[in-house]
Amino acid sequence: MLYIILTILLCFLGVFTFIPKFKSVIERYSVGINFFLTLVATLVGVLLAISITNYEAKQKEKQDVIKLLQSSISSVETCYEYSEELIEYFNKLPKEDELKAEFFLKNPPPYPEYLDTFLMQNIVSKNLSGTTLSDLNEYLINLKRSRTYNAPRIQIISAPLLVKW
């Protein structure tokens, strides 16, 4: 903010060189005024370059967050689809089949491990709103809890909620 005020002030002072009333002063101090105008032009150029660089960095950061979001959604969808296949296979097993008793112990539904990594990244916490982060953490906790209690159906129900955010 200070740079913007300083630049505007210096530009305003530079405008005085174009007013005919100050022509005699400008001719007398032409070297100093040329130096001053060069300084103002350089300052404006540098500040403009810095602001463009910052803008581009923010845009790149947003694109990186979008890529991370897409990959985490893909991870959740893959785990969800695999879990659905597990449930489908489980439901097709005959009721008296001995595989059915320990089916989910031997074939636990996959957990989207990438979500933990996704939420721990600094870029995510900087670019997502607090509400979104709270919701994601809540869904993640529920998903972990369902995995702890060997509740594959609950885990499958929780997974699409993560994709909807």
Buried (B, 14 or more C-beta within 10 A) or exposed (E): EEEEEEBEEBBEEBEEBEEEEEEEEBEEEEEEBEEBBEEBEEBBEEBEEEEEEEEEEEEEEEEBBEEBBEEBBEBBBBBBEBBEEBBEEBEEEEEEEEEEEEBBEEBBBBBBEBBEBBBEEEEBEEBBEEEEBEBBEEBBEBBBEBBEEEBBEBBBBBBEBBBEE
